[in-house]
Amino acid sequence: MNNTRPHILVAEDDLNLGILLVDYLESEGFDVKLCRDGDKAFSAFHNQHFDLCLLDVMMPNMDGFSLAKIIREKNKSIPLIFITAKSLKEDKLKGYTSGADDYITKPFDEQELLWKIKALIRRVPPQTFTKIEIVSIGAYTFDYSNQSLMLQGTSRRITGKESDVLHCLISNCNNVVKREELLKQVWGENDYFSGRSLDVFITKIRKYLSDDPNVRIENVFGVGFILNVRANN
């Protein structure tokens, strides 16, 4: 595997199963984003890069079949796997006609799922799933795929979560990003513990960007954050 860890989107409303999938897949070398309803999953897919999607069928707000269809409209080649308790023949047919590459019924063997994931990712041409997003932030260069910030030729490696938070802020540069949107996109949840984690990550990112006075992350009280980047005069 190259130095860019493949990113997997898991859309699963069962929290226990979702956490098990995240832990297992991360231990096997993947970066994993868990979303617990269809709307949140599509929002994450729209705003981030993924190499494969694992979709439950029965989810709040948008079911997996509908989610698969709009993902497939946006990306014709990304691998999609359904993981669901719906085992009837007509459900499987609906899954495949929605754009799925595979359909696995619960309960399933984790190792078999891993083999299927690796097989599907191998079939996608490398240029399709090693998308590089490199942007300038004042004097900095941010490489989202490789999780790095560069300043005057010196590169700093940052964590996956730090990269996701910074990516969300950059995508809305000079505009307010609501706190709950950041939490939903990066953690999939808007709760007390995720909120405390977000505050820690914002503090760290501020320190990383502190060498350029034209770059500043502001708190918008009661709303969220804004990444202000002033043009050099």
C-alpha positions as CSV (number, residue, x, y, z in Angstrom):
1,M,0.0,0.0,0.0
2,N,1.3,3.5,-0.8
3,N,1.9,6.2,1.8
4,T,-1.7,7.5,1.3
5,R,-4.1,5.5,3.4
6,P,-7.3,4.7,1.5
7,H,-10.3,6.5,2.9
8,I,-13.5,4.6,3.6
9,L,-16.9,6.1,4.3
10,V,-19.1,3.9,6.6
11,A,-22.8,4.8,6.6
12,E,-24.3,2.7,9.5
13,D,-26.8,3.8,12.1
14,D,-26.0,1.0,14.5
15,L,-23.4,2.7,16.7
16,N,-22.0,-0.5,18.1
17,L,-21.4,-2.1,14.6
18,G,-20.2,1.2,13.3
19,I,-17.5,1.5,16.0
20,L,-16.5,-2.1,15.5
21,L,-16.1,-1.5,11.7
22,V,-14.1,1.7,12.3
23,D,-11.7,0.0,14.8
24,Y,-11.2,-3.1,12.6
25,L,-10.6,-1.2,9.3
26,E,-8.3,1.4,10.9
27,S,-6.3,-1.5,12.4
28,E,-6.0,-2.8,8.8
29,G,-4.5,0.5,7.5
30,F,-7.6,2.5,6.4
31,D,-8.8,5.9,7.4
32,V,-12.5,5.6,8.2
33,K,-15.3,8.1,8.5
34,L,-18.5,6.9,10.3
35,C,-21.9,8.6,9.6
36,R,-25.1,7.4,11.2
37,D,-27.6,8.6,8.7
38,G,-27.9,9.0,5.0
39,D,-27.9,12.8,4.9
40,K,-24.7,13.1,7.0
41,A,-23.1,10.4,4.9
42,F,-23.8,12.3,1.6
43,S,-22.6,15.6,3.2
44,A,-19.3,13.9,4.1
45,F,-19.0,12.3,0.7
46,H,-19.6,15.7,-0.9
47,N,-17.0,17.5,1.2
48,Q,-14.3,14.9,1.5
49,H,-12.5,12.4,-0.7
50,F,-13.2,8.7,-0.2
51,D,-11.9,5.6,-2.0
52,L,-14.8,3.2,-1.1
53,C,-18.2,3.4,0.7
54,L,-19.8,0.8,3.0
55,L,-23.6,1.5,3.2
56,D,-26.3,0.2,5.4
57,V,-29.8,0.2,3.9
58,M,-32.1,1.2,6.7
59,M,-30.9,4.6,8.0
60,P,-32.6,7.8,9.2
61,N,-33.2,10.7,6.8
62,M,-32.0,8.9,3.6
63,D,-31.9,5.1,3.0
64,G,-28.9,3.4,1.6
65,F,-30.4,2.7,-1.8
66,S,-31.1,6.4,-2.3
67,L,-27.7,7.3,-1.0
68,A,-26.0,4.9,-3.4
69,K,-27.8,6.4,-6.4
70,I,-26.7,10.0,-5.6
71,I,-23.2,8.9,-4.8
72,R,-23.1,7.0,-8.1
73,E,-24.3,10.1,-10.0
74,K,-21.5,12.1,-8.5
75,N,-18.8,9.5,-8.9
76,K,-19.2,6.7,-11.5
77,S,-16.2,4.6,-10.4
78,I,-16.0,4.7,-6.6
79,P,-16.6,1.2,-5.1
80,L,-19.9,0.8,-3.2
81,I,-20.6,-2.2,-0.8
82,F,-24.0,-2.7,0.9
83,I,-23.8,-4.2,4.4
84,T,-27.4,-4.9,5.5
85,A,-29.8,-7.2,7.2
86,K,-32.1,-7.1,4.2
87,S,-31.5,-10.4,2.5
88,L,-34.4,-10.9,0.1
89,K,-33.7,-11.3,-3.6
90,E,-35.5,-8.1,-4.5
91,D,-33.5,-6.2,-1.9
92,K,-30.3,-7.4,-3.4
93,L,-31.5,-6.6,-6.9
94,K,-32.4,-3.1,-5.8
95,G,-29.0,-2.7,-4.2
96,Y,-27.2,-3.6,-7.4
97,T,-29.4,-1.5,-9.6
98,S,-28.7,1.4,-7.2
99,G,-25.0,1.2,-8.2
100,A,-23.5,-1.3,-5.7
101,D,-20.5,-3.4,-6.5
102,D,-21.2,-5.9,-3.8
103,Y,-24.0,-6.8,-1.4
104,I,-23.2,-8.4,2.0
105,T,-25.9,-9.5,4.5
106,K,-25.5,-9.3,8.2
107,P,-24.1,-11.0,10.1
108,F,-20.9,-11.2,8.1
109,D,-17.3,-12.3,8.5
110,E,-14.9,-9.3,9.0
111,Q,-12.0,-10.9,7.1
112,E,-14.2,-11.7,4.1
113,L,-15.3,-8.0,4.1
114,L,-11.7,-6.9,4.2
115,W,-10.8,-9.1,1.2
116,K,-13.7,-7.7,-0.8
117,I,-12.7,-4.1,0.1
118,K,-9.1,-4.7,-1.0
119,A,-10.2,-6.4,-4.2
120,L,-12.5,-3.6,-5.2
121,I,-9.9,-0.9,-4.4
122,R,-7.3,-2.7,-6.5
123,R,-9.7,-2.6,-9.5
124,V,-9.8,1.2,-9.4
125,P,-7.0,2.9,-11.4
126,P,-4.5,4.5,-9.0
127,Q,-5.2,8.0,-10.4
128,T,-8.8,7.7,-9.4
129,F,-8.3,7.1,-5.7
130,T,-5.1,8.9,-4.9
131,K,-6.6,12.3,-5.5
132,I,-4.3,15.0,-4.2
133,E,-5.7,18.2,-2.8
134,I,-3.0,20.9,-2.4
135,V,-3.9,24.4,-1.6
136,S,-2.2,27.6,-0.4
137,I,-3.2,29.2,2.9
138,G,-1.2,32.5,3.1
139,A,2.4,31.4,3.3
140,Y,1.5,27.8,3.9
141,T,0.9,24.9,1.5
142,F,-1.6,22.3,2.8
143,D,-1.6,18.8,1.3
144,Y,-4.8,17.2,2.4
145,S,-4.1,13.7,1.0
146,N,-0.6,13.5,2.6
147,Q,-1.7,15.3,5.8
148,S,1.0,17.9,5.7
149,L,1.5,21.7,6.1
150,M,4.6,23.2,4.5
151,L,6.1,26.6,5.3
152,Q,9.3,27.9,3.6
153,G,10.3,24.4,2.6
154,T,9.7,22.8,6.0
155,S,6.9,20.3,6.2
156,R,4.9,19.4,9.3
157,R,2.9,16.1,9.4
158,I,-0.5,16.6,11.0
159,T,-3.1,14.0,12.0
160,G,-6.1,12.8,9.9
161,K,-8.6,14.6,12.1
162,E,-6.5,17.8,12.0
163,S,-6.5,17.5,8.2
164,D,-10.2,17.0,8.1
165,V,-10.9,20.1,10.3
166,L,-8.5,22.2,8.4
167,H,-10.0,21.0,5.1
168,C,-13.5,22.0,6.2
169,L,-12.2,25.5,7.2
170,I,-10.3,26.0,3.9
171,S,-13.3,24.9,1.9
172,N,-15.2,27.8,3.4
173,C,-12.3,30.2,3.6
174,N,-13.2,33.7,4.9
175,N,-16.7,32.4,5.7
176,V,-18.2,31.1,8.9
177,V,-18.3,27.3,9.4
178,K,-21.0,26.4,11.9
179,R,-19.7,24.4,14.8
180,E,-22.3,21.6,14.4
181,E,-21.4,21.3,10.7
182,L,-17.7,20.8,11.6
183,L,-18.7,18.2,14.2
184,K,-21.0,16.3,11.8
185,Q,-18.5,16.3,8.9
186,V,-15.4,15.3,10.9
187,W,-16.9,13.2,13.8
188,G,-20.3,12.3,12.5
189,E,-21.8,13.4,15.8
190,N,-22.6,16.7,17.5
191,D,-22.1,15.8,21.2
192,Y,-20.2,17.1,24.3
193,F,-17.1,14.9,23.8
194,S,-16.8,15.6,20.1
195,G,-17.1,19.3,20.9
196,R,-14.3,19.2,23.4
197,S,-12.1,17.3,20.8
198,L,-12.9,20.0,18.2
199,D,-11.7,22.7,20.5
200,V,-8.5,20.9,21.1
201,F,-7.9,20.5,17.4
202,I,-8.7,24.2,16.7
203,T,-6.1,25.2,19.3
204,K,-3.5,22.9,17.7
205,I,-4.2,24.2,14.2
206,R,-3.9,27.8,15.3
207,K,-0.4,27.0,16.6
208,Y,0.5,25.4,13.3
209,L,-0.6,28.5,11.4
210,S,0.8,31.0,13.9
211,D,3.9,31.9,11.8
212,D,1.9,33.8,9.2
213,P,0.0,36.9,10.7
214,N,-2.2,36.9,7.6
215,V,-3.8,33.6,8.6
216,R,-6.1,33.5,11.6
217,I,-8.9,31.2,12.9
218,E,-11.5,33.3,14.7
219,N,-14.2,32.1,17.1
220,V,-17.7,33.4,16.1
221,F,-19.4,33.2,19.5
222,G,-22.3,30.8,19.5
223,V,-22.0,30.0,15.9
224,G,-18.6,28.4,14.9
225,F,-15.3,29.3,13.3
226,I,-13.9,31.3,10.4
227,L,-10.5,30.9,8.7
228,N,-9.5,34.4,7.7
229,V,-6.7,34.6,5.1
230,R,-5.7,38.2,4.2
231,A,-4.0,38.8,0.9
232,N,-0.4,40.1,1.1
233,N,-0.2,43.8,0.0
